[in-house]
Amino acid sequence: MTLTREQMLVEMGISPIWVLREPEQAPAEAPAPAAEEAMPAAVAEPAGVAAAAGIPDGPHPEPVPALADGSSAAALPAIAEASWPELERRVADCRACPLGAQRRQAVFGVGDPNPDWLFIGEGPGAEEDARGEPFVGQAGKLLDAMLAALDIARGDKVYIANAVKCRPPNNRTPETAEMAACRPYLERQVALLRPKIIVLLGKAAVHSVLHDDKALAALRGKRFEFAGIPVVVTYHPAYLLRNLPDKAKAWEDLLFARRVLREQTAPELPF
């Protein structure tokens, strides 16, 4: 049986329906320190000494540091240039933080590869870790109901991902270092997907994408940007399952996001 939009909203616990009345940018990351300059020729070893030791003449390259997973840091630029299949492979093979050693499988994401909407959650739970797809438990059912109330659905102009790709132990909140290790993958996903709007679900997603630690209540109803794409903040569905009265606030956030999306895609008038 097909439910009407009003019935979907009632199922979400949002009734009656309110019409939302019309009513910062994250600090830039510090640039990476420049590589140390090569040793001046004036203090380099004499050519004869180098030759005797079997060392070729000329400047010697700096050793390449290793990542936490034992791979070379020189591989990092490849993430920013990876195709979608290569990015999936790199995520599946990643051991850049301890979560990679504890997971069953990495949870890359799911949905339309050409989306209007990109929803970013915090990290996989036990069911997601087992099935390899984000938001498949009770929180996922609520998210699907929220999407249906907007007349959209996962896989249809919607892509769903997480701030970290591996399950944290006991479903705890991802730590800062874990989100930092996954951030290059998430950035590349955004670059390849090129969504028209991003919705951040929960505080960990906000911290990962916007580097903002303010309370969600202070961030709701505002438009942010990431890589030139508008960003809206709302509560994580798992939080809403524990705090039912805030479902109405989440619905307001989704209406605000839809309005931002429509403003983004509205054609410019020639005058």
N, C-alpha and C positions, 0 to 999 in steps of 0.2 A: 504493500500500500504506500502510495506517494504522499508524504506529508506536505502540507502547505507551509509557507515561510513562517506564518504566525504559530503553527503547531510546533515547528522546530524551535522557535524561541521559547515557547512554553516548556518544551522538553528540556531546554537549557536552564530553566528556572528563571527566565526573564519575562515577567508579565506584571502589569501591562507594558506595552512598548512605548518607550519615550523617544521623542525626536531630539537629537542632540542639537543644542543651541549653538549658533556660531560663536564662537567665543566673543643649545649652547655648544659651543662646539668643543669637541674633545681636544685637550691639549695635544699639540703635535708631538709625535714621537721624537726623541732626541736622535740626531743623526748618528749613524754608527761611526765609531772612531776610525780615523784614517789609518791605513796600514803604516807600520813604521818604515821610515825611509831606509833605503839601502845604505850600508856602511860606506862612508866616503872613501874614495880611492886612496887618499893620503894615508889611511890607517889600515888598508887591506894588506893581506900577507904578501910578501914578495913573490913574484912569479915563479922563481926557482924553487921556493919552499912548497908552493902549491903543486908544481909539477912533480916534485919528488914524492909528494904524498899521494899522487894520482888524482888530484883535484883539478878539473879543467879551469883555465883562466876565465875571467869575466865575473860579473855579479852572480851571487848565489841566491836562488829564490828562497823566500821565507817558507818554513814548513807549514803545511796546511793543517789547521786544527781539526780534531775529530768531534763529531756530535755525540750526544748521549747514547745513540744507537750504534756507535762505532763507525758510522759512515763519514765521509769527508764533508767538511763545511763547504767545499767547492761545489757540492751538489745542490746547494740552496738555490742558486739562480735558476736551476732547471724547473723548480716548482712554479715560479712566476711565468715560465714559458711553456708549461706542460699542456698537452691536449687533455680532453676530458678522460679518455681511456688511460692515458699515462698518469693522470692525477689520481684516478681510482686505484691504480696499481701501487703508486707510491704510498697512498694512505693505508692500503692493505698490508704493505710491508713495513710500515713505520714502527720504529722502536725509540723514538726521540724522547719519550718520557716513560716512567715506570708503568703507566696504564697499559702500554702496548704488550707488556709481559703477562698481564693478568686477564686480559679480555678473551672472549671466545673468538670474536671477529670484530673488525672495525665496522662502524656504521657510517657509511659515506653520506647518505641522503637518499631522498626519493622524490619523484615528481616529474613535472613537465620540464624538459631541458630548455624551453623557450618561455619562461614564466613572466606573468605580470607581477605576481606576488612571491616573495621569498620570506618564509617564516624560519627564524633561527631560535632554537631552544638551547638548553644548557648542555646536556650530555645523555647518552643512552642509559636506560635502566636495564633491569634483568631481562625483561621480555625482548627489548630492543637488541640486547647483546646476543640473545639466542636466535633471533630471527633476522638480524642484520638490517632492520628497517626502523627509522625513528618514529616515535609516537604510535605504538601499537597496543599499549595497555589502556587502562581506564582514562588516563590523561589524553591518549590519542583519540579515544572515542569522543571525548568532550571537544577536542580540537576539530574533529570532523564535523560535529554538530555546529560549532561556531562558523566553520567555513560554509556549511550548507545554508546557514542563516544569511550569509552574504551572497548566496547563489553561486558559489564557487566550490571546488573540490580538489583534494590532492590529486595530482596527475593532470589536472585540467587548468592550465595557466597558473599553477601553484607548484612551488618546490619547497621541500621541508628539509632542513639541515640542523646541525647542532654546533655549539661552540667547540666541543671536543668530540672526537670520533670514537673514543673508547670509553667503556663504562668505568666510572670511578667506583672503588670498593664500597659496598653497602649503599649504593646510590647517593653517596654524599655529593655536596656541591663541588664542582671542579675547582682545583686550586689555580692560583695565578700562573704558576710556571707551566702547568698542564695546558691552560688555555693559550699561553704564549707559544708553546710547542706546536699547537694545532693551527694557530692563526694564519701562517702562510698558506695552508690548504684552504681555509675558509676564504681568504682574500682571493685566491685563484678561482674558487667556485663562483664567487660574486662576479669576478671579471668575465668568466665564461658564460654565466647565466644571463647577465645584464638585466636583472629584473627592473620593473618600473617602481617598485616600492619594497622596502624591507620592514618586517614587523619583528621586533625583538621580544621574545617570550621569557620574561624573568630577569632577575638581577645579574646572574652570571653571563647571560648573553649580552646584556648592556655593558658590563665591564669588558668583555672580550672585544666587542665591536667599537664602542664609543669611549672606552677607558674612563667611564664615569661611575663613581661609587655612591652617588646620591640615592636616596630612597626613591622607589618607583613612583610614589605619590607625587614627588617633586618633578618627575620627568614626563608624566602622562600629559596628553593633550598638547604636546609640543612637537614641532617638526625638527628633526636633526638630519644630518647628511653623512653618508659614507661613500667614498669614491664617486661623488656626484649624484648619488641616489638618495631620495628622501627616505628617512627612517622614522618609525613610530614605535613607541614603547608600550607594552602592556604586561599583564600578569601571566605567569606560566600556568597552563591548565592544571597541573598537579596542585598548585597553590589554590586554585579556584575550587577544586574538589574538597579542600579542607576549609575553605572560607566562602561558603555559598553566596553570602550577600554581595561579594565583590564581583559576581558574574555580571551584574548590571554595569559596573564600571568597565569591565573588559569589553562589553558590547558597545559602550560609548567610544572606547578606544578604536574598535574595529570600524565603527562608522566614521570616525575622524580619519582613519587610514584610507578608507574608501574615498572620502572627499579629497584628500591629498592626491590620491592616485588619479582621480578624475580631473583635478586641476592640472596635474602633470601631463595628461594625455589630451587635454582639450585643445583643439586647433586654434592657432592664433588668428585673430581677425585682421583683415588687411588695412585697418584704419585705427 
